[in-house]
Amino acid sequence: MSKLLVIGYVWPEPKSSAAGARMMQLLEFFRKEGYSVIFGTTATRTEHSEDLEKLGISTEVIELNNNSFDLLLKELQPNIVLFDRFMMEEQFGWRVAEVCPEAIRILDTEDLHFLRKARQQAFKQGVSVSMEMLQSETAKREIASIYRCDLSLIISEAEMDLLTKEFRHPPEILFYIPFLPEEVSSEEITHLPDFDVRRNFVSIGNFLHEPNWDAVLYLKQEIWPLIKRELPAAELHIYGAYSVEKVKNLHNQKEGFIVKGRAPEAIEMLKHARVLLAPLRFGAGQKGKFIDAMQAGTPSVTTPVGAEGMQYNGIWNGKIEQDPEAFADAAVELYSEIDVWKTAQKNGFELLKIRYPKKAFLEQFRNSLLELQKNRESHRLSNFTGAMLLHHSLGSTRYLSKYIEAKNRLK
């Protein structure tokens, strides 16, 4: 049986974040392909972590700067090692290359961290994103990590374009694979709550993720007062994992701004809301909240950043607006006009079919892996930049880690 070792940034929490849901989709794929899956991480489990053992996935707690990881690699001899975000590849990639040189190394970027940070910096400065902002230290680290791996999974076509067109990254070592939601059947659609029985607006997002916190603050300060003026009976329900004190302090019953906290089942919650609001002013990748909303038949209002890489030829399951007044007007229209709402809902179901055909993407991924395993050596020979960066990583990172390892032993 082939073995997959996943080196996770955190334990997956699919009910807390889109990143956790994506990780579970990848783990499910490899399990169904017959792989023995081992998930290892340096992170601490939480009460919301997925019970991987119940799914037949072995788990390992691993340590930074410790040769116990080398011993684990020698014992497991994985065929594929998947790094969850570039930081994990930086820490453990050189060890995998040294101990298991024949193992295929895959990076799941989740989203491009350097792009998200550049947009956040530009937003705070009130300027457009410049190439100087994009060519940051984070970009150099992240793109170097992408080069060092045999294949990197990119979740957004917009990010594929950025890498290949602006940074001239070779497309052969990139693979576009978006979220992989289950298809919504015609029968499921007919049983969804109708417009008339749905109530209120909703916002959802993990509050450890800065773009989500900013979006809720933006709603509170600028957008919701405009909506509330037109729809005085409506409420906005704020959901999200890790609702810290600053989020809870926004709760105001009189204003109809209701902070609810964690949603046990996001899709079930969304089925009873009429409109999702997500005025994201910076960020990257794809947003899992919109997939959930489409599956729940709930139209949404978002920004161009929010819909990036998810809309298709102008089709969106709602409205896309940047200006706060236009955003509020779009939200009021969707909430009040049943025909506009139904058209938006239909667009969402159409987008799921067009943009997220799960079987087709998994078949492409399967074929790509088979081709990579068959032609591993020639694939690596065509990526000299990656080999060069790996060589330097094996040198500098290796010796720094060995130094820390030795220092820790002397404590």
Secondary structure, DSSP 8 states (H G I E B T S, - for coil): --EEEEEESS---TTT-HHHHHHHHHHHHHHHTT-EEEEEESS---TTS--GGGGT-EEEE--TT-THHHHHHHHH--SEEEEESHHHHHHHHHHHHHH-TTSEEEEE-SS-HHHHHHHHHHHHHTS---HHHHSSHHHHHHHHHHHHSSEEEES-HHHHHIIIIIS---GGGEEE---------HHHHHTS--GGG--SEEEE--TTSHHHHHHHHHIIIIIHHHHHHH-TT--EEEE-SS--HHHHTT-BTTTTEEEEE--SSHHHHHHT-SEEEE--SS--S--HHHHHHHHHT--EEE-HHHHTTT-BTTB-SEEE--SHHHHHHHHHHHHH-HHHHHHHHHHHHHHHHHH--HHHHHHHHHHHHHHHHHTHHHHHHT-HHHHHHHHHIIIIIHHHHHHHHHHHHH-
